[in-house]
């Protein structure tokens, strides 16, 4: 039913000046726990976005970064899920496709976790990874 509706919509849009409707999979997915925590953090800091990226560091070469942002950069990818807006730094996209972000909290730790299907290895402490 949904596919048929999308196909009909694409056909209608395609007949208007040749524009094409593309259905894209989100580069990352957020769990409910992650979206709830991000909402709390953005509200507390009065920021518009949480920006996800990677930096070269650690024993395996790459590490995830999370920063606050008020503006979307020209090449940033916007992911909207459950009322949360996360920006992805464009150079990080190729390393992050398919990543699932969760937030875990127990008596010992409180942190975001990343399940990245592109990761070929990580260090013992889990702070860095390689693709």
Backbone torsions as a table, in degrees:
resi	resn	phi	psi	omega
1	UNK	NA	-51.1	-179.0
2	UNK	-65.5	-42.9	179.6
3	UNK	-60.6	-40.7	179.1
4	UNK	-63.9	-41.3	178.2
5	UNK	-64.2	-41.5	179.1
6	UNK	-67.2	-38.3	177.7
7	UNK	-64.0	-40.6	178.1
8	UNK	-64.3	-44.0	177.8
9	UNK	-61.6	-44.4	179.6
10	UNK	-62.1	-40.0	178.7
11	UNK	-63.9	-41.7	179.3
12	UNK	-65.8	-43.8	179.6
13	UNK	-67.7	-36.3	179.9
14	UNK	-64.9	-29.4	-179.4
15	UNK	-80.6	-5.5	178.9
16	UNK	-103.5	82.7	173.4
17	UNK	79.1	13.5	174.6
18	UNK	80.1	6.8	177.8
19	UNK	-69.0	150.4	-177.5
20	UNK	-119.8	138.4	176.2
21	UNK	-92.1	125.7	178.2
22	UNK	-116.6	132.4	174.7
23	UNK	-96.9	118.2	-176.7
24	UNK	-113.7	141.9	174.8
25	UNK	-81.4	139.4	178.5
26	UNK	-63.3	137.5	-178.6
27	UNK	-64.7	-31.2	177.3
28	UNK	-133.0	155.7	173.6
29	UNK	-121.1	147.8	-178.9
30	UNK	-116.1	136.6	175.1
31	UNK	-76.9	168.5	178.0
32	UNK	-61.5	-39.7	178.4
33	UNK	-62.0	-40.3	179.4
34	UNK	-66.2	-45.3	-179.1
35	UNK	-65.5	-37.9	177.9
36	UNK	-62.9	-44.0	-179.9
37	UNK	-67.0	-40.8	179.1
38	UNK	-62.9	-41.1	176.5
39	UNK	-57.4	-45.6	179.2
40	UNK	-60.0	-47.6	-177.6
41	UNK	-64.3	-43.9	-179.3
42	UNK	-66.4	-38.8	178.2
43	UNK	-65.8	-44.2	-179.4
44	UNK	-62.6	-40.5	-178.2
45	UNK	-90.2	-5.9	-177.0
46	UNK	54.2	49.9	178.8
47	UNK	-115.4	157.1	-176.8
48	UNK	-83.9	-40.3	-172.5
49	UNK	-134.8	157.3	164.1
50	UNK	-107.5	131.0	-175.9
51	UNK	-109.7	124.9	-179.8
52	UNK	-101.8	133.8	177.4
53	UNK	-151.2	-172.5	174.2
54	UNK	-135.3	154.0	175.7
55	UNK	-132.3	153.3	175.4
56	UNK	-81.0	109.7	175.7
57	UNK	-173.0	170.2	179.2
58	UNK	85.5	174.8	-176.4
59	UNK	-68.0	-25.7	-178.4
60	UNK	-104.4	1.0	170.7
61	UNK	104.5	-31.1	-177.6
62	UNK	-130.6	145.0	176.0
63	UNK	-140.2	146.6	179.1
64	UNK	-74.5	145.6	173.6
65	UNK	-126.2	143.1	174.3
66	UNK	-129.6	124.0	-179.9
67	UNK	-136.7	160.2	175.9
68	UNK	-87.5	149.0	177.7
69	UNK	-146.9	147.2	175.8
70	UNK	-103.5	-16.4	-177.6
71	UNK	-132.0	149.3	174.9
72	UNK	-87.0	125.9	176.6
73	UNK	-70.9	160.9	-175.7
74	UNK	-55.6	-38.3	-175.8
75	UNK	-108.9	7.6	178.4
76	UNK	-69.0	143.5	175.5
77	UNK	-94.3	129.3	-179.9
78	UNK	-99.0	126.6	175.1
79	UNK	-115.4	122.1	178.1
80	UNK	-115.1	124.4	-180.0
81	UNK	-150.3	128.9	178.4
82	UNK	51.6	39.8	177.4
83	UNK	79.8	8.4	-179.5
84	UNK	-111.6	139.7	177.8
85	UNK	-114.9	119.0	178.5
86	UNK	-117.8	131.0	175.5
87	UNK	-96.1	143.3	175.0
88	UNK	-118.3	124.4	178.2
89	UNK	-61.4	129.5	-172.2
90	UNK	-56.4	-40.5	178.6
91	UNK	-64.7	-19.9	-178.6
92	UNK	-84.1	-17.8	-174.1
93	UNK	-52.3	-47.1	-175.3
94	UNK	-64.7	-22.6	178.9
95	UNK	-89.5	-14.8	-170.9
96	UNK	-110.1	-8.2	-177.4
97	UNK	-54.8	129.3	178.4
98	UNK	86.4	-0.2	-177.3
99	UNK	-71.7	139.3	176.5
100	UNK	-110.3	124.6	-178.1
101	UNK	-106.5	129.2	179.9
102	UNK	-127.3	163.7	173.4
103	UNK	-124.0	124.1	179.9
104	UNK	-117.7	143.0	-179.1
105	UNK	-144.2	125.0	174.7
106	UNK	-143.7	-165.6	-175.7
107	UNK	-67.4	-21.9	-174.8
108	UNK	-102.2	-33.8	-172.3
109	UNK	-142.8	162.5	175.8
110	UNK	-148.1	106.3	-172.6
111	UNK	-158.7	159.7	170.4
112	UNK	-82.3	140.8	175.6
113	UNK	-119.6	150.4	-176.3
114	UNK	-124.2	119.7	173.2
115	UNK	-102.1	100.6	-172.2
116	UNK	-110.6	112.6	-179.9
117	UNK	-68.5	-13.9	179.4
118	UNK	-85.8	-13.1	-176.9
119	UNK	-70.4	125.5	179.1
120	UNK	-95.8	-12.9	179.3
121	UNK	-178.8	160.0	177.0
122	UNK	-143.5	163.3	-179.6
123	UNK	-79.1	171.4	-177.4
124	UNK	-61.1	-35.7	-178.3
125	UNK	-83.8	-12.7	178.5
126	UNK	83.1	8.0	-177.4
127	UNK	-82.3	-24.1	-179.1
128	UNK	-132.7	161.8	-177.5
129	UNK	-147.1	170.1	175.8
130	UNK	-133.6	150.2	178.1
131	UNK	-119.6	NA	NA
